[in-house]
Amino acid sequence: MTSKLFSPYTMRGLTLENRIVLSPMCQYAGEDGRATDWHIMHLGQYACSNIGLIITEACGVEPKGRISPWCIGLYNDETEEALARVIRFCKAQSDTKFGVQLAHAGRKSSVTPSFMIREAVPPEKGGWIPHSPSPYSDGVHPDPKAMEIEDIEEVKAAWVASTKRAARIGVDLIEMHFAHGYLVNEFTSPLINRREDQYGGSLENRMRFGLEIFKACRAAFPPDKPMGARISAVDWVEGGWTIEDSVIFSRELKALGCDYICTSSGGVSLHQKITAGPGYQVPFADRVRRESGVATMAVGQITEPQQAEDILEAGQADMIALGRRLLANPRWAWMAAVHFQQFLKYPPRYRVCHPKMGTKLNFTDTTEKKQQLLHMFQQEQETTVKAWG
């Protein structure tokens, strides 16, 4: 049977084998911004699980752009080489494509990990003074410093430098983190942005910072590689950012060369009132896709294969991002393949987990192994589908 979820998807010169995406999820396992062995284990398991696209957790474009002192970054030679090591390992395992999410946490930085009681980490304990477009205090995060124009220019330059580092280490895609109450979202949201200069006030001004970042980074990244953005489609607070604003923002991003929008929501205010439920953010992906003309990635309480398939079949999104569901079941794609009777190129070392997935082979030549393995995959496609179906 055919399946939209397992159909290829192409953006620029990149083709994903399927439309299943590992959503970026913070691991709080970094050391001075460097990815560690934990990241090889964490991301490597997905490289062996037939995920179409892996996107790293948020990588800070500067040290104080990280959410916590334990988050990773991509802002110096040491963090670049540490992440390159992870990417090299993952790419050696399969044809899964690898993306990096670049981010700046803004006023929501310098805090403890999410699996702990969230508290501010002061400078004397390894934290820092966060940046924000305007003065703001919520009693949880450290009180930030309002950014001067010089600060804005420094952050834009840091974002471009991280983009160049991402290109050097061979990532296939970059996702810009413009969501969840982090720095760019702080500029776009009228709940946080109280500036009276060219970066505040009108919608055009509040979008300026994010659009300038995207334009500069797009120019610094290879033109054949895609670049997308994750946005908070709504603030879930009266008087905040709206879906109408998101449509306009997405149009502007598309004009600058944005290849997709991942439509998440919320995160900018503790006063948000989210109406959550299965697929509750899918209508945002649908509307942005229809009204801005840009491809979208749906995310948020999408847990079942048929649910994901229905979203794609209805034309509400082009890709499906999974977070907690893939944490709970890294082999979710295998389960979905069984459901839709799809044949996957299962990693050879894992083929013994089912008696119909393959037979033992003896190879002495790497080229011969690849040729025979491909032939074996083709021969066994029908029998594997029947066995798993």
N, C-alpha and C positions, 0 to 999 in steps of 0.2 A: 504494500500500500504506500501511497505517496504521503509525504509529510513536509509541511512548510518549515517546521522547526529544524529538520535535518537537511534542508536545501541550502546550497551555498549562498553566500552574500558577499558582494563585491563593493568596496569603496576605494576609489582611485586605483592604485596598483595592488591592493591587498584583497585577497579572496579568503573568506572564512569558510571552513568546511561545513559548519552548521551555524545556527543563530543563537546558540547558548553562550552566554557571557558570564564569567566570574566577576561579580560586582566587587569593587574595591572595598576592603574591610581592614580597618586598623588592627594591627597585631601587638603593638606596644612591646616589641621585642628587639628594637634597635639598640645599638651601642654608639653613642655620640653621633647619631644620625646614620650610622652604617647598617645596612642589612646584614643579617647573621645567618647561622646555620638553620635557625628556626624558619627563616624565609625560604630556604632551599627545600626544607621538608614541607612547609605549608603550601607553597606554590608548585613544587614538584609533583605533589600528588594529583593536582589538577592537570598538569601536563601529561599525565598518564591516564587521564579519565575521559578523553575525547571531548573536551570543552572546546568550543570554537575559538573563543578569545579569553585570555586571562588578562585582567587589569590589576596592577599592583594596588596596594593600599596607597593613601595619599602620601606623596613625597614632598616634603617641604622644600620650597625654592630658596630658603635661607634658614639658618638655625632657629630664629624666632618665628618662622612660619610654620613650624611643627605644632601639632596639637599638644604634645607632651614631650618631656625630655627623653622619652623612650621611643618616640616615633622616628621613622627614617626620613632621610632627605636626599637631595641630589644637587648639592651646592659646592662641593669641593672634590679634589681628586680622590680622596679616601672614600667618600660616599659613592662616587661614580664607579670606582673599581669594585666596591662591595656589591652594588646592584648588578654590575656587569657579570659578576661571578654567578649570581642567581639566574640571570637570563641565559648565560651560557649553558648552565646545567639544564634548565627547563627546555631550551630549544634542542638540546641533544637527545631528548627523550621521545619527541613526537613532532608532528607538523602543526601543533597548536600554536596560534599566533599570540604575541605577547605585547601588551600595552602598558603604559605608565601613566598614572594619574598625578599631575602636578598641582600643587596646592599651596595656599597660604592661609593659616587658621585665623589671622587677625586677632580680634579681641578675645576669641575663644581658645587662645593658646595658653601654654604654661600651666597645664592642669594635670591631675593624676589620670591614669588610664580608666577607661570606662568600666572595667570589671572591678574597680575599687570605688569607694565612696568618692565622688568627684569633688576635689578641693583644689584651690589654687596652689601652685608651687612657686614660692617666692624666690627671688634671685639668690639669696643666701643658701638655698637648698637645690640649686641647679636650674632654677627657672629664669624668667626674664620679664621685662615690662612689655606687654603686648601692644600692638598698633591697632588703631581703629579709625574710620573716617571722621568720627566725632566722639566727644566724651560720652561715656556710657557706663553704668554700673548696674549689675543684676544680683549682686550678693553671692554669686557662685564663682565667676571668673575674676581674675585680677582686673582692677581698674586700668583701662588702657590709656595710652598716650594718643591724642588726636594727631593725625598725620599732617605734616607740612608738605608743601609741593615737593621739596627735596626728598622726603620719605617716599612719596608716590613714585618719583622717578627712580629711586633706588630699587624699589620692589619690582617695577616693570623691568628694569635691567636684570634683576635676579631671575625673573621668570624666563627671560630670553636665554640667559646663560644656562639655566637648567634644561631648556629645550635643546640647546646645542649639545649638552652632555647626553641627553636621551638619544639624540641622533647618533652620536659617536658609539654608544654601546649597543646599537642595533635593534632598538625597539621597533615594532611594526606600526605602532599607533600611539598617539598621545591624547589623553582626556584631561581637559582643564576643569578643575574643581571650582565651580562658581556657585555652589549650593550650600545648604545646611548651616547658614549663619556664619560662614567663614568670610574672609576678607572681601572678596568680590561681591558676595551676597549682601554684606554689610553696606557696601556702596550702593547697590541697586535698591535696597529696601528703604522706604521712607520712615520706617520705624527706628532705624539706626542712624541713617545719614541725615545730619542736620547742617551740613555744610552750606555756605553761602557763596562759594566760588564756582568755577566751571565744572566741578565734580559733585555738586549738590543742587537740590531744588527740583528742577524739572526732570521728567523721565529721561529725556535726552542727556542731561548732565549726569544723572545717576548711573546711566549705562556706560558713560564715557570710559571709565577706568577699565572695566572688563573688556570693552571693545578694543581699546588701545593695546591691552595685553595680548588679546587674541591675534590682532593684526600683526604685531611685532613677532610673535612666536610662530605664526603661520609662515612668515617670510624666512624664519630661521630653520624651519624643518623641511626635509626633502619634499618636493612637490608631489611625488608619487605615493607618499605615505599619508594616510588620513589623520585628521585631527578633529576631535569632538569636544563637547562640553556637557558637564552635568550641572543642571540648574535646579533650584527650588521653584517649582511652577507656581506655588502660592505660599504665602506666609502663614495661612490659617489664623490670621489676626485681622480684625476689622481695621481698615485704614492702611493695611500693609500691601505688599506686592501681590498682584492678581494674575490670573491666567491670561487676561488680555495683555498685561505687561509682558508676560512670557512669550506670547506669540510675536509681539513686536521685537523683543530682544532676540528671539530665534531668527527672525527674518534678517536682522542686522548681522548676526553671526554668520548666517548662511552666505550673505553677500561678501563676507570676508574670507570665505573658503571653509566654513565649518561643515563637516560631513555628516554629523549626527548630533542630536540632543538627547541626553538621558534625563528624563523628566522625573525627578524626585520632588520632595516638597518639605517645607517646614525647616525648623532649626534656628531661626533667627531670633525668636522670642520665647521666654518661658511662659508667656501668656497664650501661646498657641492652643487651639482647640481642634485637634485632628479627628476627623471622622474616618477611622481606619476600618479595614476589612479586606477580604480577599480581592486583590487587584484594585485596591482603592485609588491608586495613582494612574491606572491605565487610561481613564478619560483625559488626563492631562497630556499623555503621549499622543493620543488620538487627535486632540484638538490642535496641538502644536504641529503635528504632521500635516493635517488637512489645511490649516490656515497659514502656515509659514512656508510649506513646501520642502521642509528639511526632513530627512529620515530621523526616526526616533527609536530610542531604546526604552522599553517599558521596564519598570522596577517597582518592587514593593508588594510583599505578600503574594507573590506568584510562586506556587509550591508544587502544582501537579502538572504532568506532561500535557494532558488534554487542555488544561487551562491555558498553558502557554501556546499550544497549537491554535486554540480558538482565537486568541488575541491576534496572532499573525494572520490567520485566515480571514479575519474580519477587517484586516487592513488598519488596525489601530496602532501598530508599531512594526518595526522592521527587525528588531532584535529583542531578546529577552535576557535581562540581567538578573541573576540569582545571587543572594548573599547568604543569609542564615540557612536556607535550605541546602546549599552546597557545603556549608560547614558541617551540617548534620549528616549529609550523605554525599561525599565527594564523587561517588559513582552514579550520581543522579542521571547523567546522560545515558548510562548503560540501561538503567531502568526505563527511561523514556524510549530508548531504541527498541527494547522488548515490547513496550506498549504499542509502538507504531510499526513493528516488524521491520526495522531498519538494520542493515548490516553496517557495522563499524570496523575500522581497522584497529582492533583491540591490540594493546601492547603484547608482543609475543610472549614475554615472561608471565603474563597474566592469563594466557589462553588456556592454561590447565585448570582454571577455576570452573570450567564447564566441559563435559566430555565431548561436546559437539563443536567447541570453539577451535579446535585444531589438533594436529598430530605432531609427534616429535620428528624433528628433521635433523639431518647431519650436514653441516656446511663447513667448508674449509676456506672458502673465498668470500669476501664481503660482497662483491658485485654479484656473484652467483646467488648468495643468500637473498639479496634484495629482489633479484629476478624471480627466484623460485617462490619467495614469500608472497610477492604480488600475484603470481599465478595461483598460489594456494588460496589467497583471499578471494580471488575471482571464482574459483571452482567451488568454494565452500559457501558462497554468499547465500544461495537458495537453501541449502541444508541448515545453515546457522539460523536463518530467519525462521524456518519451520520449527527448529528445536526450541528456540526462545519464545516463539509465538504461542 
